[in-house]
């Protein structure tokens, strides 16, 4: 049985053929809500369904009432991407599919430049969102040793602790459009794709996958801007998400399970986002950090 957060409720009885996912105890304060939302309902709903034979493949996400607009937009965009990436699953938000229309409107605002993010001239402007976050030791090592990590997969280097927050009108907390999104490492890979690296301490969980997806989604929305201002080498249209950790939650990557029985294994291979899991050994930091690609599994040579 895959370990699941205790504050999640999985309901298959209220609506036949549909898995409703909600929080068992509603938040009482904004801080409680922020901590609660770190366990994403959409990703954990898929993890629950994959771990049970015959479970519904329609996931109905029921977020807390009064969800902030920034958190709501982030959830909507991620659910749209999961709806596309995960074959065999259908998502609903509060019982309907209207979130797809809302996501399309948000993406159009991004395309038209109505939502903007940092450039090199305002990245250090004195706002709360511009404050740096604590670096994970393994991520700091990778940032310093990018020439050798994954066999030189990032020939142009990597930027660490990169913020891709979105704003309207001006850089101000009151004008923030999305939930804050700090990306541990970002850079163009050898295939000219902008690569987002999620590198937590310890086990990589579905919550880290959701954070990586959020960062990749915003990078995709701001891609023309990021090319002009930060990553001119990222000329390809597709993006890459690299999940690097010492261990992976079984719902994400279970070598003993059948193909498609884990979240990463169920993702489409022909999508705009390529997902790669990398097992690292932080025991030797900072002297050494061996890296082993554990997904995708190389295909067997033809007989």
N, C-alpha and C positions, 0 to 999 in steps of 0.2 A: 504494500500500500504506500503510495506516494505521500509524503508529509505535506500537509496543507495548513495555512494560517488558521488559527482558532476563531478569528472574528469574521469568518466568511460563512454565509448560509447558501447552500445549494439545494434548490427546490425543484423537484421534477413532478410534483403532484398537482400543483395549482393549474397548470396549463399542460395537457398531455402533449408529448413530443417536444417539449421545450424545457430547457434548463434555465431557471431563473437564478441569477447570482446577485447577492446583495451582502451588505454588512450586517452581522447579527445584532450589534449594538450601535445605534446612531451616535455620531460625534456630538459632544456637548460644547466644545470650544473650537475656534479656528485651528489651534495647534493640534488638537485631537484629530480634526479632519485631515490636516496635512499629513500626519503620521499614518492615518488609516489609508489614505489614498496611495501611499507607497506600496501597498499590496493591491495591484490592479485587478479589478473584477473580470475584465475581458480575458486576460491571459490566464488567470487562475481558473476561469470557467472551462477553457479548452483543456487545461491540465487535468481537471476533475473528470471531464468527459472521456479523455483518452485513457484514463486509468480504470474504466469500467465498461465491460462488454455490454453492448446494447444501449448505452447511454445516449440521450438526445444529442443531435448535432446542431440544433438551433439554440444559440446562447443569447439569452435576454438579460442584458446588464441593467441593474437597478441602482444607480448611484444615489448618494444621500440627497435629500431635499435641500434646496438652497445652495447647491454647488456653484462656486464662483464661475463667472464666464470664462476666465482664463483656464481653469481646470476643465471646464466643459468642452472648450474648443480642443484642448489637448486630447481628451478622451475620444471625441468625435473623429479626429484625424487618425488616431491609432486604430480605432475600430474599423474605419474604412480600409486601412492597409491590411489589417488582419483578415478582413472579409475577402480581400483579393489574394493574399499570400497563402492562406490555409485552405487547401482544397477539401471539400466535404463539409465545411462548417458555414453556417449562416448566422449573422449577428443581428440583434435588435437592441434598441435603446429605449427603455421604458415601453416595450411592447410593439414598437413600430420600426420601420426602415427609413424614416424620414431623415435620420442622421446622415445618410448618403447625400441627400440634397444639401444639407447644411455643410457637410465637408466640402462639397463642390464649390459652394459659395466662398468658403474660407480660402480654398486654393486659388480661386479667381482673384480675391483680394491680394493674395501673395503675388500672383502673376502681374497684377497691375501696379505693384509697388505701394499699395495702400497700407501695408504692414512692413516695417523695416527693422533691421537689426544693426548691430554694431559695425563700424568700420574702423580702420586703424587710427582715425582722428578722434573718435569719441569712446573708444573702448575703456579708457581709464577715467572717464568723467565720474565725478564723485556721487554716485548713486548706490543704493544698497545692493542692486543687482550686479554692480560692477566689482564687488568685493570678491577676491579669489576664494576658492574652496580648498580644503585640505587635499593634498595629493596622496594617492595610494602608493605605497613604496614600489610595487611592481610597475605601476604606470610611470612613475618617475624614472625607474631604471630603463624602461622601454624608450621613453622620450630621450634619454641620454645615449642609448645604444641602438638607435634606429637603423644604423647602417648594417648591423648584423642580425637584428630581430627578424625572424621568418625568412632568413636567407636574403635579406636586403629587399623586402617587398615594398618598402617605402623609400624610394631613392631620393626624394626631395625633403625628407625630414618630417617631423610631426610637431604639431602645436599642442601643448598640454593645457588642461583646464580651460577649455574654449567655451565661451557662452554664446548660445544662439537664441537669446530671448527675443521676443517680438514686441514691437511697440507701434502705437498710432500717435501721430502729431509730434511727440517728443519723448526722449528717454526719461521716463518717470514711472514710478511704481503704479500710479493711478492710470497710466496709459498702457500698462502691460497687457498684451493680447493672449499670451499662452502662459502655462505654468513654467516656472524657471527651468531651463534645460542647460545643465553643464555637461559637457562632453569631456571625458578624461583625456582622450587623444584624438586628433583629427589630422589627416594628411592625404595627399594624392598617392595612390598606389602605382605599381609598375604598369597597370592597365589603364592609367589615366582616370581611374574612378576616384571620387572623393570617398575616403574610407573613415568610418566612425568606429573607434575602438572603445569597448566597454571593459574596464579592468577593475573589478571589485577586489576587496580583501576577502580571502577565503572562498566559500562556495558561491557560484554564480546561480542565481535563482530566477524564476519568472519575473520578479520585480525588476531585476537588472536587465532582463531582456526588454521589458516594457520601456525602461529608461533609454536603452540603446535605440529602440524603434522611434521613440519620441525625438531623439537627437537626429536620427537619419531622416525622419520626415521633415523636420524643419530645415535641415541642410538641403534637402531636395527642393523645398519651397523657396529657399533663398539662394539656390545654386548660381544663377547668373551674377548676383551680388558677391557671393563668396569667391567666384572665379576672378572678378575684377579686383577685389580688395585684398584677398587673402591667399587663394590657391589657384594661380593661373595655370598650373600644370593639370588641373582636374578638368580635362576637355571632354571626357566621356559623359554620356547622359546617365548611365547607371551609377548606383552607389554600392558601397560594400559596408557590411557590418561585421566587425571582428569581435567575437566574445572570447576574451582571454582570462582564464582562471585556473586555480589549482584543482578544483573539483567543480562538477556541474550537478545541479539538482536533477534527479531522475526524470522529472517531467520535461526537462529541456533536452537532455541527451542521455540515453540509456543504451549502452553498447549491447546489453543482453536482450533488449526488446526488438521486435520486428521493425522493419523499415516503415516509417510513417507513424510509429506508436509514440513518438516524442515530438515536442513542439518544433524543434529545429528540423527533424526528419520529415515533418509533414509540410514544410514550406515549399512552395513551387520553385523549381530550379531555373525557370525562364522568366522570372519576375525582374522588375527594375532594381530590386535589392538582393544582392548576394550575401548569404550569411555563412560565416566560417567560425567554427569553434577551435580554440587553441588551448591545449593544456600546458600550463607553465609550472615550474617548480621554484617557488620563491625562497626555498630553504637556503640557497646559496647567495642571496642578495647581500651586498651589491656586486659581488665578484662575478657571479655567473647566473644566467637565467635561461636554462635550456627550454626550448619551445618545441612542441610536437603538435602538428595539425591532426586533429582527431575527427574533423568533419569538414567537407564531404569525404566520405570513404572512397578511395580510388577504385575505379571499376576494374574488374578482373580482365586480363588480356584475352582477346578472342582466341579460341582454340584453333 
